[in-house]
């Protein structure tokens, strides 16, 4: 795998992790029922874990010098 392919892979990975993180939050907003507290707590554990994983990938992207694609566009 070429260096540029690896950078592209990590960019795609961190983007996917960001989408997953957002979906976990959205899931959490709609939790209802008798297992509310257990599911609410578990969803928080999941997005704490995904945050840590995103940080690891982002650090690798910074080291590789390709962070710009993953930043939000500010105009």
C-alpha positions as CSV (number, residue, x, y, z in Angstrom):
1,X,0.0,0.0,0.0
2,X,1.4,3.4,-1.0
3,X,1.9,6.2,1.5
4,X,-0.9,8.3,-0.2
5,X,-3.2,5.3,0.1
6,X,-2.5,5.0,3.8
7,X,-3.2,8.7,4.3
8,X,-6.5,8.4,2.3
9,X,-7.4,5.3,4.4
10,X,-6.9,7.2,7.7
11,X,-8.8,10.2,6.4
12,X,-11.7,8.0,5.5
13,X,-11.4,6.2,8.8
14,X,-11.6,9.4,11.0
15,X,-14.4,10.7,8.8
16,X,-16.4,7.5,9.4
17,X,-15.6,7.6,13.1
18,X,-17.0,11.1,13.2
19,X,-20.2,10.0,11.6
20,X,-20.5,7.1,14.0
21,X,-19.9,9.4,17.0
22,X,-22.7,11.7,15.8
23,X,-25.1,8.8,15.3
24,X,-24.4,7.5,18.8
25,X,-25.4,10.9,20.1
26,X,-28.6,10.8,18.1
27,X,-29.4,7.3,19.3
28,X,-28.9,8.5,22.8
29,X,-31.5,11.3,22.4
30,X,-34.2,8.8,21.5
31,X,-33.7,6.2,24.1
32,X,-37.0,5.3,25.9
33,X,-38.4,2.6,28.0
34,X,-37.5,0.4,31.0
35,X,-33.8,0.1,30.0
36,X,-33.3,3.9,29.6
37,X,-30.6,4.4,32.2
38,X,-28.6,1.3,31.2
39,X,-28.7,2.2,27.5
40,X,-28.0,5.8,28.2
41,X,-24.9,4.9,30.2
42,X,-23.7,2.4,27.7
43,X,-24.0,4.8,24.8
44,X,-21.8,7.2,26.7
45,X,-19.2,4.5,27.1
46,X,-19.3,3.9,23.4
47,X,-18.8,7.5,22.4
48,X,-16.0,7.9,24.9
49,X,-14.3,5.0,23.3
50,X,-14.9,6.3,19.7
51,X,-13.5,9.7,20.8
52,X,-10.3,8.0,22.0
53,X,-10.0,6.1,18.7
54,X,-10.6,9.2,16.7
55,X,-7.8,11.0,18.6
56,X,-5.4,8.2,17.8
57,X,-6.2,8.4,14.1
58,X,-6.1,12.2,14.1
59,X,-2.7,12.1,15.7
60,X,-1.4,9.8,12.9
61,X,-2.9,12.1,10.3
62,X,-1.1,15.1,11.8
63,X,2.2,13.2,11.8
64,X,1.6,12.3,8.2
65,X,0.8,15.9,7.4
66,X,-2.6,15.3,5.9
67,X,-5.0,16.7,8.5
68,X,-6.6,19.4,6.3
69,X,-9.2,17.0,4.7
70,X,-10.7,16.2,8.0
71,X,-11.2,19.8,9.3
72,X,-14.6,21.4,9.0
73,X,-14.8,23.9,6.2
74,X,-14.9,27.4,7.7
75,X,-15.1,29.5,4.5
